Amino acid sequence: MNRNRTVRLAGAAAAPAFLTLALLSGGAGAQNLGAYGALAQSLDAAAQSSGQNAVATLNALDRAGTALDRLVPTLNNPTVVTGLRNALDAARAAQARTPAELQAQLLLARGLMRRSLYDQTVTVLAVSPANAADRLRVLAREFGLDAAGTQALQADARAGQVSRVAWRLQREGAARLSSALGSVTPTRSAASYLALARATSWFTVVQDAARAAQPPLETAQFNSALTQLTSGDLNALGTSLTGLRQGAAALRATLLSPPAAQSSSAQTPAAQTPTATSPTTGTQGAATGSTQANGLATAYAALGRALTAAGHGDPEGARTALGGVVPALASAPAALRGAPGFDAYLGDVQNIGARAGLRADDVQALIAGLGALERRAGGEGVSLLDRWSLGTSQWLGGAVRALLGLLLALACAAPLYLLQLAFGGRNPYWRAISAALALLLLPTFLDGVFGFLGWLGDLTGLGLLRGATNFTLSQAPYGLGLHGLLVALALGLATYGFRGLCVQFGLLGGGRTKVQTPVAAPTSLDWDEEV
């Protein structure tokens, strides 16, 4: 067995520890959803690049560490914090061994994130439903609910039906658990290891409901199966898989119908054991076609929300919206998912979404890229502009754009200073030309200075600076009109100034009056008076 398919005992030893931490986690406080989305995108990017690009994987893990630092103050649960930090450390260590180990650690970390957000959201719904709307949208995306499922989830939340909200999420989690277990084979392979890790990840969410199943699913079963797989005890693994699948089937059988409707006063927080039903035998199975059709529309809707947020100096909101693009495209039509460049586009979404200083034109490039994928899927040609837009946004964005923009802003002072030094300020025509040049350089100056401040605010988490990009003419809603006005004024001033000089030189009007100077006395030209 080659190195890329070998599953080491180190990964198996870590998996039960993370699972135990996940099962002990409770409800958290008001989580930073922007940091949550950035962490999720970074973990997914690391998983996608593992085994292919070590530098990209390490960079993604570094971004995940930064996002986790922003998320930690809002978790209010040391068990969750410990689990996530250990997951990142284990993922970095697994980078030196096999891609399967690294991806398994990332899957377990994602499960811990989902469980923490699930507990916190259901708790908030029971106390203050109005404050849980944003969290509910993130959960719907994390659990892969389609548009109809998301609407039903939100309707139950507005009606105060907390147990039904929990039921819908548990139902989807139970289906994903069964699907992952169905992919595990009693072979010592990386594919089986990852499938079992994925099942373990989803068990962290449904473990409360799993206790009611007959036979029940237990943490020890997953721990034993992981150990048996990595040690090569395939006969015992086959027996364990049979027990796990029976438990998963029993879980889905106990969750066939929603809980009875309750009054708002009868709802309990996340400690209440939720019940759920199977997500695949009914509505979802019958609506596969519409789900695929809605996947692309959902992705465009998420990009539109991201564009609106980025265009108003809200990079956190833009990142949260972009977090819904990849899950939505997972249910896009097969022709689109098979189009050349689809996987690269998913990577672009994750990389651009995880950067600090996200700007509106970054999102516009992603929209153009998705449009190009649609045309490829339809057998049409793709414009050169669309091919360039995403590539340009990849390397000319974030810190690169912020620093380059600041340098250009500072450089704007050089021609103005030299113009003043060379021609002085007493001639009204040269003053008009200087003013025209200043107006033409003003958009570059504003974009550089306020773009840098916005990037700095996003990087450091300073909300006061994040909105600085609203003062750039390239992004502000009023920018186009104001830019046009500045250009018109600059053209008027430049025309006035250069026409006055032409009159003084005798090129227009009645000519110029020559200045007489003594022949014997050499003089220097005074631009203020002579020109």
Disulfide bonds with the S-S distance in Angstrom:
none
